[in-house]
Each structure stands twice: as structure tokens, then as C-alpha cells.
Amino acid sequence: MTTQTASLDALSAGKRSSTRLWQSGVLSLTLARLAISWLLLNDIPKLLLRDGWYFSSGGDENLYYAIGQAIALGHPRVASVAMGQPFVMAALVWLTGRLEYRSVLPWLVIWQGFILAGLSVWVMAHLSYELTRNRGQALASAFIWTFSAYLFWLVLGLHSQAEVLRSAYVARQLWMNGLTDPPSLFLTMLGLLIVLKGIREAQQGRRRDTVLLIGGLTLGLAATFRIQTAAMTGVLLLALLWNRRWRELSLTSIGLENGA
């Protein structure tokens, strides 16, 4: 009996140690991701097309801001773009009282390049774990996600227009702009994670149904920022359909419809 108890204690201690290593790994990668954004603001690495908080990323964010500004001023206009990002920009205009895009941009970079980016590492790690059930593989995925901008920087160095391409894609990969990629991708990953958590919920009942509804709602919100996220959501729905998970499919779809 004593030997059996000792074995159980050793097993329990091993699980606790593994859990601490997992939590420490995810936390370390999250802090590393925040440090990478801070380094970029301090010109490490130095990008050619950069002006203060502004990193070159094309003209789409200017369109989103113009629509958001019109909403904040009480003169909304018809637009052919997803309205999630314009509403975020409208909220920033209202909160800061500033009308110029460059005045609002620092708050947008902090929101997307630090807060969402930092949280995305946690989401990526846990989403990978839900898909693989292997913490080593999940940490590897989170590691690649965290340092992917540096991989871009190295690969683009092979191009003859390396400096221009790095200015466009490194900052974009780090979410240091006002584009829709950060919120749409973050919400998609988070929605997938929540739905998978709901599917794995051991007990049937209200709690499980609520988790699935929230997951679908989150995926719907992602589509309000970028409609292309529907492709990833569609894969999930097809997987549920293929496996005849009718209840999970119905609840996720209901949440998705309400979120969008």
C-alpha cells in the first residue's frame, strides 16, 4: 500500500511539474511577443518605411478610419467593407476626441500590436494543444507564431527589394497597424478554441451549450472585421457535419449567425 501511495504521489508531482513548465513556457512566449513589438517601436529591426507609430501597410486603414470618423461624428455612410474595424476606430475617435488618424494611431497600435498580439500567443498555444493534445507540439506552434516576423525578415532578405518588402510585411506580421488582420485572426483563433473546448466538455447541459454558443458568436464577430474568415469557419462547420455532431453544429451556427 505504501509503495502504491508513493507511486501515485510521484505521478501527481510529475503532472504538477509538467503543468508548471507548460504555463511558464506560454507566459515566456507571451512576454517575448510583447518585447518584439517594443523592440520594433525602437527600430529593432530598423524598417525603411516608418514614421513614428506609423508603419507602411497600404491604404486600407485610411478607408476604415474615414468611415469610422464619419460614424463618430454622427454622419455614417454606406460602405462596401466589413464594419468591425471602422466601429473600433469610431470608438477611438470618440474616446480620444482626436480627428487626425496619426493622433489615434498610437492607441490602435497598442491595442492590436501589444494587447491582441500578446493574447494571441496564449490562444495559439491552447488552440494547438486542443488540436494535438501534445503540449510540446503546442509550445512549438506558439514559438513559431511568436517569432514568425523574424522569419519573414530573414526570408525577405533574399529579395532584391528586401528593405521595401520588410517594411510592409514585418510590421504587418506583428500587427503594428490599423488593418483588419489582427482582430479578425485573433477572434477566429479564439472562436475555434472555444468551440473545441465546448466539444470536449465532458458533461452535457447548459454549460456546454453556452460555451458552443459563445464560440460561434466569436467566429461571427471575426467575420465583421474580415469576411474571409468565413473560409476557416466553414472548415469547422464541415468537420462537425461530417462527424454528425448535430447539436454542436446547430449551436455553433446559431452563435455564428448572431455574431455576424
N, C-alpha and C positions, 0 to 999 in steps of 0.2 A: 504493500500500500504506500509506503514511504517513497519507494522508487517511482511508482506511478505518479504520485503527487509532485515529485521533483521534476519529472518529465513534463508534466502539464505546466509547471511554473516556468521551466526553460522555454517551452513553446510560446507561452504568453509573453515572456520577456523578449523573445525574438520578434514577435509580432509588433510589440511596442517600439522596439528599436527600428524595425522596418518602416513603421508609420512615421517616426520622428525623422528618419532620413528622407522619406518622401516629402514631408511637409517642409523640411529645410531646403530640399532641392527646388521645390516650386517657389518658395519665398526668395531664394537666392537668384533664381532666374527672373523673377518679377522685379527685384531691385536692380538687377543688371539691365533690364529693359528700360527702366526709368533713367538709369545712368547714361545709357546710349543716347536717349533723347536730349538729356542735359549736355552731353558732350557735343552733339550736333549744333546746339544753340551756341556753343563756344568754339565753333569752327573746327571740330574734330569729328570726322574729316572735313576739310575745307571744300565747300562747293562753289562752283563758278557763279551760278545764277542765284544769288541770295542777297536779300536786303533786309537786315534786321530779323524780324519774325517772319518775313515773307520768304517762302521757298517756291521756286518756279514749279508750276503744276498745270499750266494751261489756263484757259479762260472760263471753265465751267463754274468755278466757285464764285466768279464775279456775277454770273447769271443767277445763281442761288441767292447771293446776297442782295441783288436788286429786287428779287421777288420778296425776300424776307423783309427788306427795308420797307417795301410798299405795304406789307401786312402790318408791320409795327406802326406805320403812320396812319393806318386805318383806310388804306386805299388798295386793297388786294386786287390782283389782276389775274386773268386767265393765263395758265401756263401749261406747257406740254411736258413738264418734268415731274418726277416724284416729289412730293411736297414735304417730306420729312426734314430735309436739311434746311430749306427756306424757313420752316417754322422754328428750328433751332436758332437760326440767325436772327429771326424776328425777336425771339426771346432775349438774345444777347443785346440787340439794339435797345429793347425796352429796358433791360436791367442796367445797362451802362449809360444810356442817354446819348450815345455817340452815333453819328450817322455815317462817318467815314469807315470804309472797310478796314483800313490799316489800324484804326483805333480799336476795333472789335477783334481783329485777328489774334492778338496775344491770348485772349480768353479762349478762342476757338482752338488754338494750338495746344494750350494747357489741357483742355477738355479731351481732345482727340489724341494728341501725341503723348500725353502723360497718363491721364486717368483711364481712358478706354484702352490705351496701349498696354498699360500695366496690368489692368484686369484681364486683358486678352490672354496673357501668359497663363494665368490661373485657369481660365476657361479652356484653353488649348490643352493643357496638361490633363485636366479632368475629362474632357471630351475624348482625348486619345486613350485614357485609361478605360472609359466606358466601352470603347470600341474594341480594345485589345485585351483588357483585363490583365495587363502587364505593366507594372509601374516603371520598369526600366525603359520599355519602348515609349511609354507616355512622356517620361522625362526627356528622352532623346528627341521626340517630336517638339516638345516645348523649347528645347535648346535650339533646334534648327529655326523655329519660329522667332525666337528672341534675337538671334544673330543673323537672320536672313538678309538684313540690309547690308551687312558687311560682305556677305556672299555676292550680293548684287554688285557692290563696289568693286570687288575683285574681278568678277567675270566681265563687267563692262569695261575694265581696263584694257581688255584685248581689242576693243573697237577703236577705230581711228578718231571718232568723235567722243572719246571716253568722258571728257570733262562735262560736255553738254548733257550726255545721257545720265551720268551720275547725278548731276544737279536735278534732273527731272525724276529719276526713279528711286534714288536712295531716300530722299526726303519723303517721297510718296509711300515707300515701303514702311517708313517709320511713322506714318500718319501725321506728319507735321504740316498739315494744310487744311483747307476748308472743303475738301472733296467729300463725296458720299461713301467712299470705300470703307473708312473706319467704322462708322455706326452701322452700316449695312452688314459688313462682315462680322463685326462683334455680335450683333443681335442674332445673326444666323447661327453662329457657333453656339451662343448661349441657348438659343431655342432648341437646337439639336440636342444639346446636353440635357436640358430639362425634360424633353420628350423621352430620351433614353433612360433617364432616372425614373420617369413615370412607368415606362415599360418594365423596368426591373423591380419596381415596387412590389414587395412580397405580398402585401395584403390588398385584396380588392376592397373598394369602398370609396368614400367621398374624398379622402386624402389623395388617392391615386388619380381619380378623375380630375381633381383640381390641378394637380401637377401637369397632367396632359393638356388641360385647357390653357394653362399659363404658358406651356411650351409652344403650343400652336399660336397663341396671342403674340408671343415674342417673335416668332417667324413671320407673322403678318406685319408686325411693326418694321421688320427688316425690309420688307418689300416697299414700304412707304418711303424709304430712303433710296432704294435701288431695286427696280423691278426684276433685274437679272437674278436676284437671289431666289426667285421662284424656281429656277432650274435645280438648285440644291434641295429646296424644299420638296420639289416634285420627286426626287430620288427617294427621299424618306417616305413619302406617301405611297410610292410604288412598292417599296420594300414591305410596308405594312399591308398593302393589298395582296402582294404575292404570298405573304405568310398568313393571310386570312385573319389578321388581327383587327377584326371589325370594330370592336369597341374603341381601341386605341386610334384607329383611323378616323372614326366618327368624331371623337372628342378633339383630336388634333386639328381636324378640318374645321370644326366649329370655332375653335380658338383662332385659327388662321384667318377665317372669314371676318371675325370681329376685330382682329388686329389690323387687317388691311383696310 
